[in-house]
Amino acid sequence: MIETPRKRLTDITTQARRFMRAVWSRQLVQSPMARYVGLGIAAAVIMVIALAPLGSAMVESWSRRDVELRSRLIFRSIRDQVSAGLAATPGFDLRPFFERLTEDERILALGFCTESGELRYATKQMPASVTCNSLSRTKSDTFSRVVDHGRDIYVSVFPITSGTVSGHLLVLHDLAFVDERAREARYYTVLAVIGVAAGLGLLAFAMVMALQRSWTRSVRNAISEVRTSGGTMDVRPMRDNPIARELHGLLSDLRVERTYAEGIHIEWSPKTLYRLLVEELPGAEVLVVSNREPYIHNRLDDGKIVLQRPASGLVSALEPVMRACGGTWIAHGSGTADRETVDRHDRVRVPPNDPAYSLRRVWLTEEEQDGYYYGFANEGLWPLCHIAFVRPTFREQDWQQYKAVNARFADSVVEEAGRDDPIVLVQDYHFGLLPRMIRDRLPRATIVTFWHIPWPNAETFGICPWREEIIDGLLGSTILGFHTRFHCNNFLEATDRFMESRIDREHASVTLGGHETMIRPYPISIEWPPAALAEQAPVADCRKAVIERFGLPSDARIGVGVERFDYTKGILDRIYAVDDLLTRHPDWKGKFVYLQAASPTRSKLGSYAALQNETVALAEEVNARHGSEDYKPIVLSIRHHEPTEVFEIFRAADLCIVSSLHDGMNLVAKEFVAARDDDQGVLILSGFAGASRELSEALIVNPYDTHSMGNTIDEALRMPAEEQRDRMRLMRDLVQQRNVYRWAAQMLLDAARLRKRESILANAEARG
């Protein structure tokens, strides 16, 4: 899908080159002013050729999608009335009802096809060329286009059944308004581009005499940049024409924008991400820094070394990106056999079966781990940022260890960097000081920091005794990313309150000590298709395997939850909701089972150990109240679960509950959606998880409202398969398009643009 815009841009460039040659060779212009007017006209022609068709195509695509959504809305609005009419006594006529609906100027006609192919109850405007036998009538919604006497008609076909009567409802839209919209889009695009081009031409003429020499040098530098970054246009014919060389640079930029713009649907994958790196960041060195490592080597009691993948959303998101990009991942080596599996430089190539990048392990003492990780990061910053009603604890000795460990990782980054301008992707709240430490030692590095948890409001963050140091450390980044715009705004407010800096809210940037940091939202996601899905059996087989493994009733309706044992995930709240469901809807007893798969984590911290104990006690209490000898409504699986097992659980479930009390994103929601290639299953999602801003087709709940949660579980269990399919398809389309490769591409594209801008400025300063 990348090739088409590129081919189009090549055609545009060829036409532009011919036009410019014609202008110059025929000496249509003589004076400097005339030359710049001619250049403005040429630029206008080029931009009109490039942008008008794109704008028209986008308008047409949006309009047709609008028609499909309108058709579905009409069908859902009248489905009950049509069903009642079909079930009415013989002789009842639906046509008057249909005729009233066609008073909407965009609805051309409505009709009903019987299973035998008879067009019954058709309105007066139904085209003769539209017959039941000419349309695709299936068990699911279909859409098709028909041309009738020069009219472009969109036909939506929806299956409908009422008692013994079944057939298909036809909704016809006249697409004439789409053509009108497209014409308007082209017209206004042409006017806007001509206006912009004319303004730029006049501005260029006013400034050209004073800035000509400096401008020419800048253009020469820009052309050199484009050639070294993979530009394909031949610039030799333009060598004697600085204006043409500038045009080449503009078109090269346009090629990049058209290729990777969000308006163009790109199937982001490891291949397209790698291609982006080659074209936009040629020769770039990528380093990732995180506390958690993507692969852990542990020694079992029998002496055997096993490889484990940690239950971490951060790892799930970043590991596919590193497989695509290569480079080095720097992380804390926490496995009991990690030291035995590295080389003399503390590196190991991963993944083991197909090595694609290096894992550099950093060793920490138990004292450092207690202060930096368990202490300041997880007893201080974690509850502070999640606002989960657990009091944050800040100790001076923990802060000193946090600073020391951040400095240790800064040393490792400098050691691993093979050049002075690497791209360093710093991950999460464990490294709030690291960006500034790297900036001080590698000033030319491009540092992209991503804060994986929420950023609280300024008043809440003000609790932290070292708030200024944390903000200053993060502002050493080139780009600082959060999951949502809301978290970006919270960071800007905190910076405004506690730091002497210049904040540009229009461009979302902060300048501190002469260094500008961009603050951007990058909603994180998962790989598509998920690697764990490739090995999965059919849904029916997965269901059978899960029922046997956990001893569930063979006909049970299954709800699942999968996460670490963390007080921010709302595990207790969903068990209370199941208790409420079974209390007020006792007909679900013996028929519904909730399976909670939870991995122990941070067991050294009292709040986490207490949560696990409280969960076990609550599950036993609910089972005693609603269960029997052969039926337990709550089943706990407290251990590490490999990704393939997690996906098998997802595929076996009727519903998945993600009830975060406060979360940056929560990728479990997206993983459940990705696992359901059968388009079935219901996602119950907390409104306090970042994922709820994208997966709006889930059933959104307030996890603090137990009664409402219980009702939502009941609603999910009773949801028709057709509605499940409609909701799941929309969510799967979104997760597919906005996958983790797109997340990484957004950050890397922003980094590439900033690197090029800094390079141009540096060259200009060097040449005076």
N, C-alpha and C positions, 0 to 999 in steps of 0.2 A: 504494500500500500504506500510505500515511500517512493517507488519508482515513478508513479504517475505524475505527482507534482514536479518531480525533477525533470521529467521529459517535457512537461509543459513549460517549465522555466527555460529550458534549453531552446525551445521553439521561440519563446518570447525574446530571448537574447539574440538569436539569429535575426529576427525581424528588426530588432532595435539596431543591430550593427549595420544592416543594409540601409536602414533609414539614415543613420548618421553619415555613412559613406556618401549617400546621395546628396545630403545637405552640403557636405564639405567639397566634394568633387565637382559639383555643378556651380560652386561659388554663389549659392543663393544668398549668402550673407557676406557683408563687406566690413561693417563697422563692429567694434567690440560690443556695443549695445545690441545690435542685431544678432550677433553670435549668441549672446546670453538669452535673448528672446527665443532664438531657434532651439537652444538647449532646453529652455523651459517647455517649449512645445513638444520636443522629443521625449522629455521626461514624462509629460502628461500622457502622450500616446502610449508609452511603455507601461505606465501605471494603470491606465485604463484597460489596456489589453490584458494585464496581469490580474487586476482586481475585480473588474466588472463580471467576468464569467464566474469567478470564485464566489462573489457575493450573490449572484443569481442562483448558483447551484446550492449554496447554503440556505437561501430563502425557500427554494423549492423543497429541499429536504425537510426543513422545519415545518413547512406548510403541510406536507404529506403526513408527517408524523402527527401534526395537530389534527388532521382529518381522522387518522386511526384512533387517536385518543377520544375525539368527539364521538366517533362511531361506537366505541366501547361504552362511553358514558351514556349515550342514547339507549343502547341495548340494555345496560344494567338498570336504567331508569324505568324502562317500559316492560322489562321481562315479566314482572308479575302480572301486569294488565294483559299482556299478550297470552300468557299461560291461562289466565282466567277466561279469556275469550275463546281460546282453543277448546277449553273444557266445558264451555257453555252448551246449551241445547242446540240441536241442529237448526240451521238457518241463521244463526247469529253471524253478523257481518262485521269484520274488523276494519273495513275500508274507511268508514267515517273517522275512526280514531286515527288511522294512518294519515288521512288527508289533513287533519288538524296539525299533525306533526310536520308535514311538508310545508307549512307556512313559513318555517325557517328558510331564509333565502338560500342557504347553502345545502339544504337537504333537497335533493332532486326528487327522490321517490323512495317508497318502502314497499315491501312485498313479503309474501310467505310462500316458501316452496315445501310441498309435502314430500314424504319419503319416496313417493312414486314419480316425482319429477313434475308435478302439476304446480303452476304458478297461480296461487290463490291469494285473494285479498290484495292485489296489486293496485297502487294508486294511479291516477290518470296520467301522470308524467312518466310512467315506467316505459323506457325505450323498448321498441320491438325487438332489438337485437339482443336484449338481455333475457335469457331463458334459463330455467333451472338446469337443464342438461348442459348448458355452455359454461356453467360455473363449477368450481371445485367445492364439493360439499363433503366435509370431513367431520370428525368428532371434535375438532378444535376450530378456533377462529381462523378465517382466511381472508386475505385481501388481494384484490386484483384490479387491473385497469382495463377499461373497455373504451374503444373509440366508436362513437355512434354519430354518423353524419357530421363528422368534423369536431364533435364535442369530446373532450377528454373526461371520462367518468371513472370514479373510484368506487368499486363495489366491495362492501364489507359483508361477510357471510358468517352468521352466528348460529350454532346448533341450539335448539330449544325443544324441550319435551314437557308435555302436560298430560299426565295420566297415560292413556293409550295413544295419544296423538303426539307425533314427533315430526320434526322437520327443521327448516333453516329460515331465519329471519334475514332479509336482504335490506341493507341500508345503502343508498346510492347518493354520492356527493358529486356535484358538478365542479370540476377542477379549474374552471375559468378564472376563479379568483387567484389561484396560484400563479397563473401566467401574468395577471395584473400586478401581483406583488413583485414578481421577478422583474417586470418592466420598470416598476418604480425603483426597485433596488439598483438596477443598472443606471437609471437616470440620475438618481441622487449620488451614486458612486462617482459617475462621470463628472457631475458638477463639483463635488467635493474635491476630487483629485485635481481637476483643472484649477480650482481656486488655490489649493495648496501649492501646485506647481508654479502658478503665476506669482504667488507670494514669495516662494523660494527664489524664483528667477530675479525678481526685483531686489530682494535682499542680497543675493549674490552680486548683482551689478553694483550696488551701493558700497559693498565692502571689498570688491575684487582688487582695486588698484592698491589699496593699503596693505592687503594681506596676501597678495598673489604669490610671493616667493615662499612665505611660510606655509601657505595652503598647498602649494605644489609639493613641498617636501613631505607634508602630512599624507597627501594622497599616495606618494611613492612608498611611504612606510606601510600604509594600509594595503596597497597592492602586494607588497612583499609578504605581509601577514596572510593574506588570502591564499597566495601561492603555496606557502609552507603549510597551510592548514587543509590542503586537499582540494582547492578550487580547481575546476576542470576547464574553465574558459581560456582560450588562447589569447593572451594579451599582446602578442607581437604586432598585429596589425594596428594597435592603438598606441604603440610606443611613443610616437611623436605628438600625441594629442592628450594633454593632461586632463581635459574635460572628459574625454572618452574613458580615460583610466579611472576617473572618479565614478563614471557611470558603471564601469565594471565592478567596482567595489560595492556600489549600492545594490546591483543585481545579485552579487554573491551573497550579500546579507539577506536579500529578499528570498534567495533560494533556501537559505537556512530557515528563515521564518516560515516560509510556506511548507517546508518539509516537516518541521516539528511543531507547528502551531497547534494549539489545542482544538481549534475548529476543524482540523483534518483528523479523521479517525485513523489512528495508527495502532497496529497490533503490536504492542510493546512486548518484547521477548528478549532473551539473552542475546540473540543475534542483532536485533535493532539497537539494544543498549551498547553492545560492543562497537557497532558501526558508528553510533554517535560519538563514542570515545575516540575512534580513529579519525573522524572527520572534524570534530570540534575541539578535541584535546589531544592532538597527535603527540605521542611520546610522553604523555603525562604519567606520573607515578602516583598510584592510589594507595593510601594507608588508612586502615580503619582502626579505631581505638575504642575498646569497650571493656567493661569489667568482666562480663561473662564470655567465655570462649565458646565457639560453635561446636567443638568436638572435645570430649573429656575422656581421658584414659583412666580407668579405675582397675585396681587389682582386687579380685574376689578372694574369698577365704581359702579357696583351693589353689591359689597362686596364679590363676589364669587372668590375663589382662583383657578387659572388654572395653569397647568403644561406645559411648553414650552421647545422645543429642539432648541437651538440656531443654526443659519445658520453659521456654522464654519467647515472648512475642518479638523481642529485639532480634534474637538469633533467627527466628523464623523469617523475619523480614530481610535481614542483611545477608544471610548466607547465600541465597540465590543470586544476589547482586554481586557478591565477591566471586562466585563461580563464573559470572559473566565478564567481570572486569579484570580479574587477576589482581596482583598486588600482594600486600601483606596485611594480615589482621593481627593486631597487638592486643593481648588480653591476659588476665590473671590466670596462671596455671593452677587450677584448684583440684585436679584429679590426683588420686593416690598413686597413680603410675605415670603421671604426666612427665616427670623428670626422666623416666626411663625410655621415653619414646621420642625425645628431641635429639637434635644433633648438638655439636659443641657450641653452636651459636644460639641454642635454645629455640630452634625452629623445627617445624615438622610440616611436610606437604600434605594438604587435605583438598578434597575428601579422599579417604584412603583408596577407594576403588577407582577414582578418576581424578588425580591431583590437578587442581586448577589455580591454587594460590597457596601462600605460605602463612602458617600460624606461628607467630612469635609469642612465646609465653614469658610472662614477668612473674617472678617469685616474690611472695610476700610472707613475712613472718606472721605468726598467730597474733602477736600484739598489733601489728599493722592492720591485719584483717579485722580484728575486733574494733579498733578505733575508727578506721577509714570506712569500712563497709557496714558492719553491724551497728556501729555507733553513730557517726555523723550522718552518713548517707541514709541509713534505714531507720534509725530512731529519731533523727532530726528532720532531714529534708523530705523523706517519704511521707510521713503523716502531715507535715506542714503543707506540702503541695496538694495532697489528696483531700484535705479537710474532712477526714473520716472520723472525727470525734475521738481520736487517740492523741493524747497530749504529746507534742514533739519534745524531745529531750536533747539539750545542747550542753556538751561538756567541753571544757578547754582542751583536755588531753585528746579527745576525739578529733577536734579541729586541727590540732598539731599533726596528728597522724594523717588526716585528710590532705593537708598541704604537702606533707612529705611523700605520700604515695602519688599524688598528682605530679610532683617533681620527678619521681622515679619513672613514671610513664612518659614524661616529657623527654627524659634522657633516652628512653627506648625509641621514641619517634625520631629523634635526631640521629641515633645510631642506624636506624633502618632506612632513613631517607638517603637515596642515592643521588639526589640533586638538591639544589637550594630552593626549588619552588614546587614541592610535592603538593598533591591534593590530599588533605588530611580530613577524614570524616570522624569527628569526635562524637561519641554516643553517650547520652544520658547524664543523669544527675550525679553520677559518681565522679564526674570530671568537670565540675564547675570552674576550676581554676586553670585547667589544662590549656585552653585556647590562648590565654595571655602568655603562659609560659612558653608555648611553642612560638608564638609571634615574636617574643623577645629574642629567640635564638634562630628562628628562620623567618626573617621579615618578609620574604617574597613568597612564603607558602600561602596556598589558598585553603583556608580552614573553614569547613562547613560543620557546624555543631548542631546536632539534633537532640532536643530535650524531649524524651519519650513520655514523660508524665505531665500532668497539668501544671500550669503556672498560676498560682493564686493571685487574688487581688493585692494591691499594694499594701493595704492595712494588714492583711494576713502575713504577707512575706516580711513585713517589718518586724515580726517576732524574732526572726533569725538574728543573732548577735553579730554575725559577719556578713550581713546583707550587702554592704558596699563591696566587699572583697569578691563575693560570688558574682555580682553584676559586672564588676570590672573584669573578672576573669572571662566571663562569657563574651564580653564586648571585644575581646581579642580576636574573635571570629571574623571571617569575611562575611559569612552568612550564618544567621542563627535561626533555626527552624523549630516550629511547634506544630502540633496536629491541627489546630484550628485557629481561625482569625481571633476568636475570643481570647485564647491564651497569648497570642501576639500582643493584643491590646493591653492585657494585664501586665505583660513585661514592660511595655512602653510606659505605662502608668507608674510602675515601680521604679523604673529608671528615672523618670521625670521627678519623682518625689525624693529619691535618695542620692542622685548623682548630679554633679555639675557637668552637663553635656548639652549638645545641640541635637534636638529631636526634629526630624522632618516627617511629620505625620502623613503628608500627602504621598511620599515615596516609602514610608515605613522604614526609616533608617535612623541610626544613632551615631553621632560623631563624638568620639572621646579621644582627647590627646592627638587630634589630627587624623585619626583612623576612623573610617566610616564602616559600620556594620549594618547589613541589610537584615531586617526582621521579616520572615516569610512563613506562611502556613503551608505545610506539606503533609496532607493526610496520608499516613502510612498504610500499606496494604500487604498482600501476600503474593506469592508467585502464581502465575497462571500459565498452563494448568498446574495444579499442585503436584509435586513429585509423589507424594503419598497416595494420590488418587490412582496412579498408573497401575499399582499392584492390587487394587481392590477387586473383590468378587462382586457379582451382581447384588443389588440391594437385598433381595430376598435371602441370599446366602449369608450376607453380613448380619442380617437380623437373626437368622437361625443360629449363627455362631455366637452372637452376643447373648442370646437367650440361654444357650447351653452353658456358656462360660460363667455367667453370673447367677444361674439357677432361677431365671425368671419364669413366670407362667407363659405357656406357649402362645396364648392369645392376648398377652398384655399389650396395652398401649404404653409406649416408653417415652419418658421425658429424660433429657440428659443435661448435665453441666460438666464442663471440663476446664480446669484452671489450677493454679497453685493455691495452696492454703494461705490466703491473704485476707486480712480483714476489710480490704477495699472492694473485694469481689462480691460481697453480698450473699455468701453461701448460706449463712444462717437464715437470712431473710427469705430465700426461696424455699427452704425447708418449712419455715412457718407458713408460707403460702400454700404448700402442699397439704399441710395440716388443716388449713382453713378450707381448702377445696374438699377434702374428704369429710370434714365436719358438716359442711353445708350442702354437699352433693354426695351423699353416701352411696349413690348408685355406682360411683367410680371405684369403690372398695373392691379389691380383688381383680380389677380390670386395669388400673393405672399403677405404674411403678416409676419412681424417679431414681435414676442412676447418677450418682455424683462421683466423677473421677477427679481426684485431687492429688497433686504432688506435694509432699512435705517440702517446706522451704524455710530458711532463716530460723531453724529450730533453736538456735541459741537465744533468740529473743523471746521473752516471756509472753508477749502479746500474741505471737504466732503459735507457740505451744498451747496457750490457753484456748485459742480459737479452735485448734484441732480437737482438743479434749471436749470443748463445749459442743462442737459439731457431732462428735460421736455420741455424747450423752443425749442431745436433742433427737438424733435419729432413732436411738433406742426408745426414747419416750414416745415418739410418733408411731413407731412400729408396734409398741405395746398397746397404744390406744386404738389403732385402726387395723392392725395386722392379725395374723393367725399363725398356726403352726406351719402352714405351707404357703403363707403370703406375707411379704414384707414390702410395704409401700416405699420405703427408703432403703436404697442399697448403696453403701459406700465402698469405693475402691481407692484406698489410700496407698499409693505407690507411684513410681515413675511410669509413664505411659509413652511408648514410642509413637512417632507421628502416624505410622500405618495403623496402629491400634486405635488411635484417636479418631482417624477418619472412618474406621470400621464402626466405631460407636456412633459417630454422626450419621452414618448411612442406615444404621439400624433404628434410629430414633423417629418418633412421630413429632417431637418438638424439642427445641433446645432453649434453655433459659440462660441468658447473660444478664445478670442483675447487678452490675457494678454500682457501688455507692458513689464513686467518682473515678473516672478513668480517662486517660489521654485518648485512647482509641479502642482497645480490646479487640485483638485480631481473631479471637475465638469465634466471634460473630461472623466474620468473613470466611473463616475456615469451614464453618458449618454450611454456609451457602455454597461454597466451592465444592464441598463433598457431595451435594445433592444433585447429581447429574440426571436424576429421575424427575426433577422439578417438583418434588413432594417434600413435606415437612414444614413446620412452622417455627419461625424465629421469634422468641419473646425477648425484647431488648430494652435495657434500662435507658431512660432518657438522659442519664448522667454519664453515659459512655460516649466518647467521640464518634463511634461508629453510627450512632443514632442520627447524626446529621447527614449521613449518606444513605443508610439503609432504611429509608422512610416507609418501605412496604412491610417491615417487621411490625409486630404488635408492640408498641412502645408503652412502657410501664414505669411507674414510680416504685422502686423497690422498698421504699419506706411504708407504702400503703399495702399492708398484708391482704386486706379484704379485696382490694382491686386486683392484686396479683393472682389471688385464687380464682377470681372471675375470669381473668385473662387466660389462665391455664385451661379452664373449662371451655372458653371460646375457642382456643387453639385445638383442643381435642375434638370439638364438634365442627371444625371448619371443613367445608366440602373440598373434595380433591381438586375441583376446577379452580376454586379461589386460591388454594395453595399453589397450584401451577402458575397462575397469573402473577402472584406475588413473588414466587421464587424466580421466575424467569427475569423479571425486572431487576431483582437484586443480583442475580448471576451475571446479567449483562453489565451492570455497573462494576462489579468486582473484576470481571474480565477486562474491561476497558481501563479501569483505574487500578492496575495491579502494581506490584512492588517495583517492576522495572520502570513504569511510568513515574512512580515516586522518586526513584533514584535519578531518572532522566531529568526531571524538573530541577533538582538540586544541581546536577552536573551542568545542565544548560545555563543556569544562572551563574554558576562558577565560571564557565567558559566565557560568557559575555564579560564578566568582571575582569578576568585575566586579560582578555584582548584590550579592554579599555585601559587597564593599567599599563599594558605594553605600549600602547600608542602614546600615552602621556609620558612614559619613561623615555621613549625615543625622541619625542618632541623636546623634552627638557635637555637631553644629551646633545641635541643639535643646535640648542640655543634658540 
